[in-house]
Amino acid sequence: MSEDTRSEVYAELAAVGPYGVHPGHALITMVEPHPGHEYAYNRWYEDDHYYAGAMAMPWVYAGRRWVATRDLQLLRYPEKSAVAQPVTAGCYLSTYWITEGRYDDHMRWTVAINKRLNRDSRVHQARTHVFTAFQDHVTTVYRDGAAGPRDYHALDHPYAGLVLEVIDAESPEARDELVRWLRARHLPGRLAGSPAAMVTVFRPTPLPGDRMTYVKQVEGVGTRLTLLWFLQSDPRPCWREWFSGLDEAVTVAGLGRVELVAPFVPTVPGTDTYVDRLRTVHRGEREVGHAEAQAEPSRQGRRAGREGS
């Protein structure tokens, strides 16, 4: 049975509008599958939604899924977070790049296709959106200057880990000052010699009024920043030395409050790898919370903290 796909319209659309490679926008979504539905959720996302709900859409040109096993969840801070309650909520993080200047075009499609997917029973309901927002790109800071992959490569390059950081400023004006401090001082100091190759910085945009009801409206529009730290090593062995004091540096600078610092590792596409480690720590691993991971930081870690402030 054939369907009318209005193919003739595609040639017209391809001839107009921006079509660069810069990640002008992103979809960043952290989701918690309901207890007992972890495998079903992962299979739905891997086998269907990653493609039909994201990568098949116009102007989404790169995507990657990340996972926080229980030991990674326990490293998160601060304990009282405006983003995740409890702070360990949100096992899976999905990140997508959207072509600069194509946000409105993409949103028209994504709202329509998600309504269709929901109507066709292709939406997994046993999940909670902990932190889901479309975002506009603000800046990218690189550790190695012009060497190495660019931000538009970030979701395809085989990075071994990612740290999600969310910062709330007091006002839009304070957020502008925060961006300047991050770009010129804090991020270059933190990146120097670290396992992170780059940090991309985004600001959230409000979701349309006709979005699906299971996705709550974006918080912090005008005051919030979302940072993605792309790591060349697993976040666990380097956590104490490089990532345990990000909140202190922002507080000392008086430019806002860090509401979440959360490490992830990439999923293995098409598999259920890590699903059995979302709720429990495997034998041989230690349940190390953030407070314990912070204890007795190394000299190098203290140096990095001073340089980053």
WOTA-V530525 format. One record per residue. N is the residue number from 1. OMEGA is omega in degrees with one decimal (NA if undefined). Layout:
[[N OMEGA] [N OMEGA]]
//
This chain:
[[1 -177.8] [2 177.2] [3 175.9] [4 -179.4] [5 179.5] [6 -174.9] [7 -177.2] [8 -179.3] [9 -176.1] [10 179.0] [11 178.0] [12 -178.4] [13 -178.3] [14 -175.7] [15 -175.9] [16 172.6] [17 -179.8] [18 177.3] [19 177.1] [20 -177.8] [21 -177.8] [22 176.3] [23 -178.3] [24 -176.9] [25 179.1] [26 164.3] [27 178.9] [28 -173.5] [29 179.0] [30 -169.5] [31 176.8] [32 173.0] [33 -179.5] [34 -179.1] [35 -178.6] [36 -178.0] [37 -173.5] [38 -178.7] [39 -179.7] [40 178.9] [41 -178.3] [42 179.9] [43 177.5] [44 -176.8] [45 -178.4] [46 -170.9] [47 -173.5] [48 -165.6] [49 179.0] [50 -179.1] [51 -174.6] [52 -177.8] [53 -177.7] [54 -169.0] [55 178.9] [56 -176.2] [57 178.2] [58 171.0] [59 166.1] [60 -172.8] [61 176.3] [62 179.0] [63 176.2] [64 176.2] [65 179.7] [66 -177.3] [67 174.0] [68 173.3] [69 -172.8] [70 -179.3] [71 176.0] [72 178.0] [73 -176.6] [74 177.3] [75 -174.5] [76 175.3] [77 -2.6] [78 -178.0] [79 176.1] [80 -173.9] [81 175.0] [82 -177.5] [83 -175.4] [84 177.2] [85 -3.5] [86 -175.0] [87 179.3] [88 -177.5] [89 178.8] [90 -176.6] [91 -172.7] [92 176.2] [93 175.1] [94 -177.8] [95 -178.2] [96 174.7] [97 178.4] [98 -176.7] [99 179.9] [100 179.0] [101 -177.1] [102 -177.1] [103 -177.3] [104 178.8] [105 179.9] [106 -176.4] [107 177.5] [108 -179.6] [109 -173.0] [110 176.7] [111 -178.0] [112 -176.1] [113 179.3] [114 172.8] [115 178.8] [116 178.4] [117 178.8] [118 179.3] [119 -178.8] [120 178.2] [121 177.4] [122 176.4] [123 179.8] [124 -173.6] [125 -175.0] [126 -178.4] [127 176.9] [128 174.9] [129 -179.5] [130 -176.9] [131 -179.7] [132 -178.6] [133 164.1] [134 -171.2] [135 173.8] [136 -179.9] [137 179.3] [138 -178.9] [139 171.1] [140 178.0] [141 -176.5] [142 175.9] [143 -170.9] [144 178.4] [145 -176.4] [146 179.9] [147 174.9] [148 -179.4] [149 175.3] [150 -178.3] [151 178.9] [152 173.5] [153 -162.6] [154 -176.9] [155 175.4] [156 178.0] [157 -175.2] [158 175.5] [159 -174.6] [160 -179.2] [161 178.9] [162 174.0] [163 175.3] [164 177.6] [165 179.0] [166 -178.2] [167 175.6] [168 173.5] [169 -177.5] [170 -175.2] [171 175.4] [172 179.3] [173 178.4] [174 177.7] [175 176.7] [176 178.2] [177 177.8] [178 178.7] [179 -179.7] [180 179.7] [181 178.6] [182 -174.7] [183 -172.0] [184 -170.3] [185 -170.8] [186 -175.1] [187 175.7] [188 179.3] [189 180.0] [190 -177.3] [191 -174.6] [192 178.6] [193 -175.3] [194 175.6] [195 178.9] [196 -178.1] [197 -179.1] [198 171.4] [199 173.5] [200 -176.9] [201 -178.8] [202 171.8] [203 -174.5] [204 174.1] [205 -178.4] [206 175.6] [207 179.6] [208 -178.2] [209 -178.7] [210 177.2] [211 176.6] [212 -172.7] [213 -178.8] [214 176.1] [215 -177.2] [216 179.3] [217 -176.3] [218 176.4] [219 173.6] [220 176.7] [221 -178.2] [222 -176.4] [223 -172.1] [224 170.7] [225 176.7] [226 -179.1] [227 174.4] [228 178.1] [229 -178.8] [230 -171.0] [231 175.5] [232 176.9] [233 175.7] [234 -176.6] [235 -173.7] [236 -177.3] [237 -177.7] [238 -173.0] [239 -175.7] [240 -173.6] [241 -169.6] [242 -170.5] [243 -174.4] [244 -175.9] [245 -178.2] [246 -179.7] [247 -178.4] [248 -178.4] [249 -179.5] [250 179.5] [251 179.6] [252 179.2] [253 178.7] [254 -173.8] [255 179.2] [256 179.8] [257 174.4] [258 -177.2] [259 176.9] [260 166.7] [261 -170.8] [262 178.9] [263 178.0] [264 168.4] [265 -179.3] [266 171.4] [267 173.4] [268 -172.4] [269 175.9] [270 -176.5] [271 174.0] [272 177.7] [273 178.4] [274 -177.0] [275 -179.4] [276 -179.4] [277 -179.0] [278 -174.1] [279 -176.2] [280 175.4] [281 -177.7] [282 176.5] [283 -178.6] [284 176.5] [285 178.9] [286 172.5] [287 -178.1] [288 177.0] [289 -177.1] [290 -177.9] [291 179.2] [292 -179.9] [293 179.3] [294 -172.8] [295 176.8] [296 178.2] [297 -178.5] [298 177.1] [299 179.5] [300 178.6] [301 178.4] [302 177.3] [303 179.9] [304 178.8] [305 179.6] [306 -178.1] [307 -177.2] [308 -176.6] [309 NA]]
//
